Structure formats: C-alpha cells, structure tokens
Amino acid sequence: MSPSKICAAVGSKYTQKLYFDPRADQPSTGGYWITDEELRQKLANLIDTEEKIKNASVYSNPLSSWQLTNTMSYHAFIIMETNDWWWSIEKNMERITIQRSKNLESVRDMYQRKKRPTGWTSLAEIRKHDTTAGGNTTIKELINYIWRKDCLNNVYHLLKANCQIFAAMVFYRIKSPYNDQVYFDEAADQPRSSGNSCYMNVDQVFNEVRRLSTSETFTQLEIYKGQISSWYLPHFLVPLDRLNLFLILFAIIYDLSVIVLILGIFSFILKTVQLFVNTFLKPNISEIFSHKHHFVIFQTDEKTYWSFERIPTGFTIQRARNKDILLKECQRNSRDTLVSKIKFEKSDVAVRQNMNAVLDFIWKKDNMDIFYMPAEYCGTIALRIYDQFKRK
C-alpha cells in the first residue's frame, strides 16, 4: 500500500470530535463529547475559561510497550498547570482529548483512565521535553485558538496533521501569545479618552464584540468603494502625521533627538505626497498609487451601525449610532487621507445574524491572520462578507 493510502486509511478513523474528562482523578463521569460547532460554548459552560495557564510542557510516550526508546517514534501531548488544575491536551488518530485533574499523575501518566504505554527500558518512559511559562494565556484563549485553527475538522494525517504537529502548535501558542492587533471602536461617534487605545488582540476583540452585539440583529447591509492610497501611514505613525510640523519645530528649537526630527520630516513628506496624489493628479494617474477599496456597513434592529474593513495595516471594526461618521472617518481620521472618491455601490437585506457571526466567518481558519496582505487585496474581505451576509 502506498504511503498516501496508508495515511488516508489512518485518517478515516478520525471522528472530528473532542473528548473532555473534567475529573480524570475521580470515578468516571462518562466525559463529554464535543463537536466543532459546540466547542467554545459547551466548554465555557463546563469550566472556568478565564483560568490562566501558569506553565506548559511537551511530554512524550512510546507508541508501543515493545519499544526500546521513544526518541524517533512517539506520541506527543501537552501538560498545562493552572492555579487549581492540571490539564492535558492531545490529538490521536481518533480525536482530540482534554483531561483535567487535581493531580499531575492522572493526566500525565493516564489517557482516558488507562496507563499510557511505556517501553522496556528507561529510554522509553514518559518524558518531559520543553517547558514554557503561560504568558497570561487563558484557557478560553487557547480554546478559541484551537477552534480558529479548525483543529477538530483537520483530519488526522500521519505526516501533515499528527500528534506531534498538534502538540507543537499548542505549545507555540502558549509560548508566543497571539498579539496581532485589530482596531475596534465601539462608539466611533462619541468622544474617547486619549488614554484608551482601540487596538487589541483578536481574542479581546471577540470578547468585546460578543458583549455589544448579542442583542443586535442585522437588518440591512451596504457596500462602499473607493481608492485606498498606497501612501497610507501605519497606525504607529499616525501621531506623527497629526503633529509633524510641531515635532519638526520643537526638535529644532529645543535641540531634541535627531530621530524625532527625522520621523517628523518623514511623516510630513509622506503626508504631502499622499495629499498631492489624491487631490491633484488625474484619476488615471493617481490609480498608479492607489487600489480599489471596499468596506461594508451593517444596520441593526437597534439602530446601530457596524463597519468592517481591511486596510493595509490591519482590520478595523467600528460601531456607531450615526452612520455618517463611519462614512467620513476611519480610526477617527478623515477618510480623505486614506480612501478617496468614496461611493455607495449596493445594498441588500441582511440575514438575521449579528457581528459575532461575521467574526466567526472571517476568523475561522485564520483569515484574520493575514495581517499584512498587499493593499490591492484588502477590499476583497468586505466583498466576501457582503456576499455571505446578504439575504439570498
């Protein structure tokens, strides 16, 4: 049998379900079988998802009790410690399994209440490999990450989706927190304290959107298009963009750092070029420096409006009572400095969903991981959302 057929035969046993044992150190409760659709909500009802992971380790055990070592051929799994529990998480040919216990041995040495295999020698015992601090990652964030990576639906494969690859992915997520930033403004038409940042990681955005949009249902959606400038400044230069002349003068008068002066001049030059391209060049010439851009606006039954768009530096989600603000401003800056010639394109009746469903659609399988896509592709995200959420 060819290697590809062997891998397919192994993968055919995979159930696309997660098994959760909440008390692996107690008499069996039967456990819980959870599908991908149930993953986040059902586990949230069963555990304290806000528990923070203190540390995590990669462990391995031999695949068979006949092995002399588990150096080359082994099963890999993750052990995590929180304040109150020990956890294990792993993938095999049939399922993903999460176990929880008050003592380490019940999840490290046991799998579904049976002893993990060990070999004939000390080289084939259960072994600890790498260990990392939790980095304030919560159980909820880890579950969201597993859902976002579509792990339950990712059929087991001996080479491409095995236990070792799954363990490495989970370990890396805990070791290197997922900090890509999304701009989310929950009240874009209201004054905002200068000390509050709208930038947050994707897990925080998911929590905030869920808090605000659960009671709001889409009624209408619209798509707008324009030209997005290739000279758009990334968000970390926006403060310089607003104060570029002040920085230049202040640096000269008070003999401040040359770096401040250079950044101020650089910001000023970029802004000047951007405004020149958008304002004075003929359309057919200015298109050399810009790309088609689309963004979508949803109206809800609570008379609120949500905009969703992808600009070169990341995703922007805004909410307001006044739709005009969403048309005139992006990230509290005039759209004239980012998108020129904004035009209404079309509208449709929306499906009876809310912004949670939009995030589910765009977040699943890591669409939101594409944080630095070329400008010419940014508008396609809005078009995909529009087609998905218009009433057929």
Helices and strands as residue ranges (DSSP letters): H 3-11, E 18-21, E 32-34, H 39-46, E 55-62, E 74-81, E 86-91, E 96-101, H 105-108, E 110-111, E 114-115, G 122-124, E 127-133, H 139-148, H 163-175, E 181-185, E 199-201, H 202-213, E 218-229, G 235-237, H 238-253, H 258-279, H 283-286, G 287-289, E 290-300, E 305-311, E 314-320, H 323-328, E 329-330, E 333-334, G 335-337, E 339-349, H 355-363, G 364-369, G 375-377, H 378-389
